[in-house]
């Protein structure tokens, strides 16, 4: 054994949004490396809204994290010891290392080596990671924004939504962001360039404000929330609009299904295209998209915000904090 490793363990199965009580901090030994393995010291751990689905028992696109297992998460770090020919000490990597200080890998958990050494390593978990790649592929493949289109984005100040708004603007579209609270609305306008930003908490009902913001109808809706926000947006969609279903953040529990308007009539009469997006289906394109996004960041055409919490002790409540709306940018955990 070559040292001690602090980990965050899932200790009970939540129904809905996981709380701090569903996790526990634990110490584990780091085993000696075998041939073909290497040791990564994690510098940053990622916090994602999707983690809610990863720990719930309800059917999802991935197997639930097992009780007693390290919490599933992407992390970015540095190789500190290696018996693997392809990974040398000093290599910076991002992978499915989990919420822990160290991770042993044989390469199968690696998403990519971090090539953009001129940019902060933390970006590999945000604008140059799962969030930025999701925003780019889902918007471009499904939303297909064109010059003159109106693109509506929910959770517009979040790590995915903020990138979607900027990428839509670069495509020549007009952007309408929906966020919660005056600070996030201000961030949408000042930092991410939204043409209009609406506060769903103060605009009640939301529909009249949306109709005013989208007088010709919305051509693209990038949906991160589901629920009442999306119910309102559906009433403002233009004929042949494209709807990207990327998240359901506003609905804590889906069993039984929440009440809401039926979409079939709108899909028929407006000839809508509605499609879900899960990044795991597109990992073969990950590295190419990161290279495109990194170029935009270097050129100053794609901005980002990070909210960095200190220490592994911050992990247990970090997901719940996202759903309380506390974060102002991509939420990360920085390890000592």
C-alpha positions as CSV (number, residue, x, y, z in Angstrom):
1,X,0.0,0.0,0.0
2,X,1.3,3.5,-0.9
3,X,-0.9,5.8,1.1
4,X,-4.3,6.9,2.3
5,X,-7.2,8.1,0.1
6,X,-10.2,10.1,1.3
7,X,-13.4,9.2,-0.5
8,X,-17.1,10.2,-0.6
9,X,-19.3,7.1,-0.3
10,X,-23.0,6.7,-1.1
11,X,-24.5,5.3,2.1
12,X,-28.2,5.4,1.3
13,X,-30.5,5.6,-1.7
14,X,-32.2,9.0,-2.1
15,X,-35.7,9.5,-3.6
16,X,-35.3,12.7,-5.6
17,X,-32.5,15.1,-4.9
18,X,-29.6,13.6,-2.9
19,X,-28.8,15.3,0.3
20,X,-25.6,15.4,2.4
21,X,-27.0,12.7,4.6
22,X,-26.9,10.2,1.7
23,X,-23.1,10.4,1.6
24,X,-20.3,9.8,4.1
25,X,-16.5,10.6,4.1
26,X,-14.3,7.5,4.3
27,X,-10.6,6.7,4.3
28,X,-9.2,3.9,2.1
29,X,-5.8,2.6,1.4
30,X,-4.2,3.2,-2.0
31,X,-3.1,-0.2,-3.3
32,X,0.3,-0.9,-4.8
33,X,0.2,-0.5,-8.6
34,X,0.1,-3.5,-10.9
35,X,1.6,-3.6,-14.3
36,X,-0.6,-1.6,-16.7
37,X,-2.0,0.7,-13.9
38,X,-1.3,4.3,-12.9
39,X,-2.2,6.6,-10.0
40,X,-4.0,9.9,-10.5
41,X,-4.0,12.6,-7.9
42,X,-7.3,14.5,-8.4
43,X,-7.1,18.3,-8.4
44,X,-10.8,19.0,-9.1
45,X,-14.0,17.0,-8.7
46,X,-17.0,17.8,-10.9
47,X,-20.6,18.4,-9.6
48,X,-23.4,17.8,-12.1
49,X,-27.2,18.0,-12.0
50,X,-27.2,14.6,-13.7
51,X,-25.8,13.1,-10.5
52,X,-29.3,13.1,-9.1
53,X,-30.2,10.4,-11.6
54,X,-27.0,8.4,-11.1
55,X,-27.8,7.7,-7.4
56,X,-31.6,7.3,-7.7
57,X,-33.1,3.8,-8.0
58,X,-35.4,4.8,-10.9
59,X,-34.5,3.7,-14.4
60,X,-31.9,5.9,-16.0
61,X,-29.4,5.9,-18.9
62,X,-26.8,4.5,-16.5
63,X,-26.7,2.0,-13.7
64,X,-27.2,3.5,-10.3
65,X,-24.2,4.0,-8.1
66,X,-24.1,1.1,-5.7
67,X,-24.6,1.6,-2.0
68,X,-21.1,1.6,-0.4
69,X,-19.4,2.7,-3.6
70,X,-17.4,5.9,-4.3
71,X,-19.7,8.5,-5.8
72,X,-19.5,8.5,-9.6
73,X,-18.0,11.7,-11.0
74,X,-15.6,13.1,-13.5
75,X,-12.4,14.5,-12.1
76,X,-9.3,16.2,-13.4
77,X,-5.9,15.5,-12.1
78,X,-2.3,14.5,-12.6
79,X,-0.5,11.1,-13.0
80,X,1.8,10.8,-9.9
81,X,2.9,7.2,-10.4
82,X,2.7,4.9,-13.4
83,X,3.3,1.3,-14.5
84,X,1.4,2.0,-17.8
85,X,3.3,2.6,-21.1
86,X,0.8,5.2,-22.3
87,X,0.6,7.4,-19.1
88,X,3.7,9.1,-17.7
89,X,4.2,10.9,-14.4
90,X,3.1,14.5,-15.0
91,X,0.4,13.8,-17.6
92,X,-2.8,15.7,-16.9
93,X,-5.9,13.7,-17.4
94,X,-9.7,13.8,-17.0
95,X,-11.7,10.7,-16.3
96,X,-14.4,8.8,-14.3
97,X,-12.3,8.9,-11.1
98,X,-15.1,9.5,-8.7
99,X,-15.3,11.7,-5.6
100,X,-12.0,10.8,-4.1
101,X,-8.5,12.3,-3.7
102,X,-6.7,9.5,-5.7
103,X,-7.7,7.0,-8.3
104,X,-6.0,4.0,-9.7
105,X,-6.7,3.4,-13.4
106,X,-5.7,1.0,-16.2
107,X,-6.8,3.6,-18.8
108,X,-10.4,2.4,-19.2
109,X,-11.7,5.3,-16.9
110,X,-9.9,8.0,-18.9
111,X,-11.9,10.4,-21.1
112,X,-8.8,12.1,-22.5
113,X,-5.4,13.5,-21.7
114,X,-5.6,17.3,-21.2
115,X,-3.7,18.8,-24.1
116,X,-4.5,22.5,-23.6
117,X,-1.8,23.2,-21.0
118,X,-2.1,26.9,-21.6
119,X,-5.6,26.9,-20.0
120,X,-6.6,26.1,-16.4
121,X,-7.1,22.4,-15.7
122,X,-10.5,23.2,-14.1
123,X,-11.9,24.0,-17.5
124,X,-11.6,20.4,-18.5
125,X,-14.6,19.7,-16.2
126,X,-16.7,22.6,-17.4
127,X,-16.6,24.6,-20.6
128,X,-14.0,22.2,-22.0
129,X,-15.7,19.2,-20.4
130,X,-19.0,17.4,-20.1
131,X,-20.9,20.7,-19.9
132,X,-19.4,22.5,-22.9
133,X,-19.4,19.3,-25.1
134,X,-23.0,18.7,-24.2
135,X,-24.0,22.3,-25.1
136,X,-22.2,22.2,-28.4
137,X,-23.4,18.8,-29.7
138,X,-27.0,19.0,-28.4
139,X,-27.4,22.6,-29.8
140,X,-25.7,22.0,-33.1
141,X,-27.0,18.5,-33.9
142,X,-30.6,18.9,-32.7
143,X,-31.3,22.6,-32.3
144,X,-29.5,23.5,-35.5
145,X,-29.7,27.3,-34.9
146,X,-29.6,29.5,-38.0
147,X,-29.1,33.2,-38.4
148,X,-32.2,35.1,-37.4
149,X,-33.6,32.2,-35.3
150,X,-34.8,32.8,-31.7
151,X,-33.3,30.3,-29.2
152,X,-34.8,30.0,-25.8
153,X,-32.6,28.4,-23.0
154,X,-33.7,27.3,-19.5
155,X,-31.2,27.4,-16.7
156,X,-29.5,29.9,-18.9
157,X,-26.8,30.9,-16.4
158,X,-25.8,27.3,-15.6
159,X,-22.7,25.5,-16.9
160,X,-24.6,24.1,-19.9
161,X,-27.1,26.8,-20.5
162,X,-24.5,29.6,-20.5
163,X,-22.5,27.8,-23.2
164,X,-25.6,27.2,-25.3
165,X,-26.5,30.9,-25.2
166,X,-23.1,31.9,-26.4
167,X,-22.9,29.2,-29.1
168,X,-26.3,30.2,-30.4
169,X,-25.2,33.8,-30.6
170,X,-22.1,32.8,-32.6
171,X,-24.4,31.0,-35.0
172,X,-26.3,34.2,-35.6
173,X,-29.3,33.6,-33.5
174,X,-31.2,35.8,-31.1
175,X,-31.1,34.4,-27.5
176,X,-33.6,34.4,-24.7
177,X,-32.5,33.0,-21.4
178,X,-34.6,31.9,-18.4
179,X,-32.9,31.9,-15.0
180,X,-33.8,32.1,-11.3
181,X,-33.2,35.4,-9.4
182,X,-31.8,38.8,-10.4
183,X,-28.2,37.9,-10.0
184,X,-28.4,35.0,-12.5
185,X,-30.5,37.1,-14.9
186,X,-27.8,39.8,-14.7
187,X,-25.1,37.2,-15.4
188,X,-27.0,36.0,-18.4
189,X,-27.0,39.5,-19.9
190,X,-23.6,40.8,-18.9
191,X,-21.4,37.7,-19.1
192,X,-23.1,35.4,-21.6
193,X,-24.6,38.0,-24.0
194,X,-28.3,36.9,-23.9
195,X,-30.5,39.4,-25.8
196,X,-33.3,38.9,-23.2
197,X,-33.1,37.3,-19.8
198,X,-36.2,36.4,-17.8
199,X,-36.4,35.7,-14.1
200,X,-38.9,32.9,-13.7
201,X,-39.1,33.5,-10.0
202,X,-40.4,37.1,-10.5
203,X,-42.2,36.7,-13.8
204,X,-45.4,35.0,-12.7
205,X,-47.0,33.8,-14.9
206,X,-44.0,33.3,-17.2
207,X,-46.0,33.0,-20.4
208,X,-46.8,36.7,-21.1
209,X,-43.1,37.6,-20.6
210,X,-42.0,34.8,-23.0
211,X,-44.6,35.9,-25.6
212,X,-43.2,39.4,-25.4
213,X,-39.6,38.2,-25.7
214,X,-40.5,35.9,-28.6
215,X,-43.0,37.8,-30.8
216,X,-42.4,35.6,-33.8
217,X,-42.2,32.4,-31.8
218,X,-39.1,30.5,-30.6
219,X,-37.3,28.4,-33.3
220,X,-35.2,26.4,-30.8
221,X,-35.9,25.5,-27.2
222,X,-32.9,24.1,-25.2
223,X,-34.7,22.5,-22.2
224,X,-32.7,21.8,-19.0
225,X,-35.7,21.9,-16.6
226,X,-38.9,20.3,-17.8
227,X,-41.9,21.3,-15.5
228,X,-43.7,24.6,-15.5
229,X,-41.0,26.5,-17.3
230,X,-41.2,24.2,-20.3
231,X,-45.0,24.1,-20.2
232,X,-44.8,27.9,-20.8
233,X,-42.2,27.7,-23.5
234,X,-44.2,25.2,-25.5
235,X,-46.9,27.8,-26.0
236,X,-44.4,30.1,-27.6
237,X,-42.8,27.8,-30.1
238,X,-42.8,28.6,-33.8
239,X,-43.8,26.2,-36.6
240,X,-41.0,23.7,-37.2
241,X,-39.3,24.5,-34.0
242,X,-36.6,22.2,-32.6
243,X,-36.7,21.1,-28.9
244,X,-33.7,19.7,-27.2
245,X,-34.4,17.8,-24.0
246,X,-31.2,17.9,-22.0
247,X,-32.3,17.9,-18.4
248,X,-35.3,17.8,-16.0
249,X,-33.9,19.8,-13.1
250,X,-37.2,21.3,-11.9
251,X,-38.8,17.9,-11.2
252,X,-37.4,16.2,-8.1
253,X,-39.2,12.9,-8.5
254,X,-40.7,11.4,-11.6
255,X,-42.8,8.6,-10.1
256,X,-45.7,9.1,-10.4
257,X,-45.3,11.4,-13.5
258,X,-45.9,15.0,-12.7
259,X,-49.0,16.7,-14.0
260,X,-48.6,19.0,-17.0
261,X,-50.0,19.9,-20.4
262,X,-50.0,17.2,-23.1
263,X,-47.6,18.0,-25.9
264,X,-49.0,15.9,-28.6
265,X,-51.3,18.6,-30.1
266,X,-48.5,21.1,-30.2
267,X,-46.1,18.6,-31.7
268,X,-48.6,17.9,-34.4
269,X,-49.9,21.4,-35.3
270,X,-46.5,23.1,-35.1
271,X,-44.6,20.2,-36.6
272,X,-42.1,20.2,-33.8
273,X,-39.0,18.1,-33.6
274,X,-38.4,17.0,-30.0
275,X,-35.3,14.9,-29.2
276,X,-33.5,14.0,-26.0
277,X,-29.7,14.2,-25.7
278,X,-27.4,12.1,-23.5
279,X,-23.7,12.8,-23.9
280,X,-22.7,9.2,-23.3
281,X,-24.0,8.4,-26.8
282,X,-21.5,10.8,-28.4
283,X,-18.2,10.2,-26.5
284,X,-16.4,9.4,-29.7
285,X,-16.7,13.1,-30.7
286,X,-15.6,14.4,-27.3
287,X,-12.0,15.3,-28.1
288,X,-12.7,17.0,-31.4
289,X,-15.4,19.2,-29.8
290,X,-13.1,20.1,-26.9
291,X,-10.5,21.3,-29.4
292,X,-13.1,23.6,-31.1
293,X,-14.3,25.0,-27.8
294,X,-10.7,25.6,-26.6
295,X,-10.1,27.7,-29.7
296,X,-13.2,29.8,-28.9
297,X,-12.0,30.3,-25.3
298,X,-8.6,31.4,-26.4
299,X,-10.1,33.8,-28.9
300,X,-12.2,35.3,-26.1
301,X,-15.4,34.4,-27.9
302,X,-16.6,31.8,-25.4
303,X,-16.8,32.8,-21.7
304,X,-17.3,30.8,-18.6
305,X,-17.9,31.2,-14.8
306,X,-16.7,28.8,-12.1
307,X,-17.8,28.3,-8.6
308,X,-15.1,26.5,-6.7
309,X,-15.7,24.9,-3.3
310,X,-12.7,23.9,-1.1
311,X,-12.0,20.5,0.1
312,X,-13.5,17.0,-0.2
313,X,-15.7,17.9,2.8
314,X,-17.8,20.1,0.5
315,X,-18.9,17.1,-1.7
316,X,-21.8,15.6,0.3
317,X,-24.0,18.7,0.1
318,X,-22.8,19.9,-3.3
319,X,-25.5,18.3,-5.4
320,X,-28.3,19.5,-3.2
321,X,-26.8,23.0,-3.4
322,X,-27.1,22.9,-7.2
323,X,-30.8,22.2,-6.9
324,X,-31.2,25.0,-4.3
325,X,-29.9,27.3,-7.0
326,X,-26.8,28.4,-5.0
327,X,-24.2,28.1,-7.7
328,X,-23.1,31.0,-9.9
329,X,-21.3,29.1,-12.7
330,X,-19.8,25.6,-13.0
331,X,-19.6,24.0,-9.6
332,X,-16.3,22.3,-8.8
333,X,-14.6,20.9,-5.7
334,X,-10.9,21.8,-5.4
335,X,-8.8,19.3,-3.4
336,X,-5.9,20.4,-1.3
